[in-house]
Amino acid sequence: MNMIALFAVKNLPPARPIGYGLFALMLFVFASVPAKADEVPVHIAAKLQATLSQFISDASAEDGSCTYLDRQTARRQMLYPASKHPAIIPFGTDYYLCVTMLDAQGNKIDVDFLLRPKGSTSRQNFMVVETFIDERELLNKALERN
C-alpha cells in the first residue's frame, strides 16, 4: 500500500510547493498511524491513507495542482497538496481524512475527504465520496450531530 502512495508522489512534477522527500515521508509515516488506535485498526488506516493518496494523485494535473470551483467566487482555483494529517475520524461506517493544501498565494486551506467502504468486509477497499474544501465548520457540525 505504501509503495502506491510513494510512487504517486514520485511521479509528480517539481512545481509542488512542498519537497517530494518531505511529502513522501509524511505519506509513509501517516499511512500507518491512526488518530485513535482504539477506533481505527492500523490495516484500515493504511488502506484509507493509500486510497486518499491515490485519489489526490489521480485528480492532480501535471503540475501537481488540484482544480476546484470556488463556490463563493464561482472561479476556478488551484490547490497544491502540502501535508496530510494523521487524524482519521470515524463517521458511522465512513471516515473523514484531512489534507492541508496551499492556494496560489501560499495560504493554507483544509480539505476534508469522506471515504466510504466498498466491497466485502474481507477485502474491504474504500472510495472518496465527498470533498469539503475550506468547510471545516460544516464538518464540525456534522460530527457534533451524528
Order of alpha helices (4+ residues) and beta strands (2+ residues): alpha-alpha-alpha-beta-beta-beta-beta-beta-alpha
